[in-house]
């Protein structure tokens, strides 16, 4: 899994161009109370559903027995 597969731009994180200082600055300055809360909530939900061992184990068991 790579970063673009994990992070959805403006949904659960911000993606920037590699080695682009201006892009990094723009991304940092774009974060405010509203989008920080939304990005944080979405990131937590995504990672809980995709990387939580209990959720992953349930998906594996369901796949094996379906």
Phi and psi in degrees as a GROMACS rama.xvg file:
@    title "Ramachandran Plot"
@    xaxis  label "Phi"
@    yaxis  label "Psi"
@TYPE xy
-113.907  173.491  UNK-2
-55.6951  -48.7812  UNK-3
-63.3412  -20.8366  UNK-4
-78.7852  -24.2623  UNK-5
-95.2504  -43.1822  UNK-6
-100.19  125.7  UNK-7
-104.083  116.089  UNK-8
-52.8353  130.523  UNK-9
64.0702  11.5552  UNK-10
-112.078  -57.582  UNK-11
-127.276  16.0855  UNK-12
172.763  -177.069  UNK-13
-124.512  129.473  UNK-14
-102.989  137.991  UNK-15
-128.85  161.517  UNK-16
-71.3839  142.093  UNK-17
-60.9381  134.363  UNK-18
58.5969  28.0411  UNK-19
-108.072  94.3977  UNK-20
-60.5352  -41.0286  UNK-21
-64.1262  -39.0727  UNK-22
-66.2007  -40.4807  UNK-23
-62.7624  -46.1265  UNK-24
-60.6515  -45.3773  UNK-25
-59.6712  -43.2245  UNK-26
-63.8599  -45.2718  UNK-27
-62.4608  -45.2848  UNK-28
-70.9353  -17.8255  UNK-29
-79.8704  -12.418  UNK-30
-79.572  125.988  UNK-31
-133.488  -177.761  UNK-32
-57.3505  -42.7682  UNK-33
-67.9166  -55.6953  UNK-34
-73.3969  -25.9233  UNK-35
-62.7367  -46.1948  UNK-36
-62.179  -44.3745  UNK-37
-65.7925  -46.9484  UNK-38
-59.83  -43.8188  UNK-39
-64.1971  -46.7924  UNK-40
-61.9129  -46.043  UNK-41
-65.2669  -39.1653  UNK-42
-64.4396  -44.7133  UNK-43
-60.5581  -45.8646  UNK-44
-62.583  -45.8572  UNK-45
-59.9421  -49.7323  UNK-46
-69.8401  -33.7301  UNK-47
-64.3049  -40.4474  UNK-48
-76.1423  -27.2898  UNK-49
-104.897  -22.2958  UNK-50
-126.596  -2.62246  UNK-51
-71.9471  125.871  UNK-52
-59.3987  -37.9869  UNK-53
-64.9132  -44.4928  UNK-54
-66.0255  -41.5024  UNK-55
-64.8635  -44.4379  UNK-56
-61.2976  -40.2687  UNK-57
-61.7629  -43.3243  UNK-58
-62.961  -39.5411  UNK-59
-65.0843  -48.4965  UNK-60
-61.0097  -44.7844  UNK-61
-61.6021  -39.1966  UNK-62
-66.7443  -42.4668  UNK-63
-66.0196  -35.6918  UNK-64
-102.22  10.8666  UNK-65
